[in-house]
């Protein structure tokens, strides 16, 4: 089955506008709270996935936050992805990969070299997620927008949103030399 073509420049503009709106309204925090509502702060697994404890307020002390799993996403984001998407392991892994790209976009904070790496990661993570959703028949289902969820919960503070925007502003809206595609890493 073919996967949809990449409309990266348009998609990036729409995603940035949505993330700005969600973050301005506290949407990232609300999305995390909603996804993790049934979890206790020290819960160790959900949907058969080992999860770290809730990082608490110290998570907001830096742009990177706390990543005790070494997964490339903050612990609060990891918990939210596992809780919301973990019932389908293939989709969970694809959303986690998109989360890694979102985290890199925040941490890059406009650095040209890191922003280029974030661009490539976004191409692969977004491509993987679209491919997985296309194959499962979920790509165009109303309300099913995991890419929006993961970017909103990653850019959940004014500082993280500003860092994400700084990174997006220096990215070149083009397909990387390796072609992007749907390379699912996990």
Protein Blocks (a to p, Z undefined) as FASTA:
>chain_A
ZZdddffklmmmmmmmmmmmmmmnommmmmmmmmmmmpcfklcbeehiacdddebjmlmm
pmnlpafkonopafklmmmmmmmmmmpmmlmmmmmmmmmmmmmmmmnnopaklmmmmmmm
mmmmmmmmmmmmmmnopmmgghiafklmmmmmmmmcfklmmmmmmmmmmpccdddfklna
addfZZ
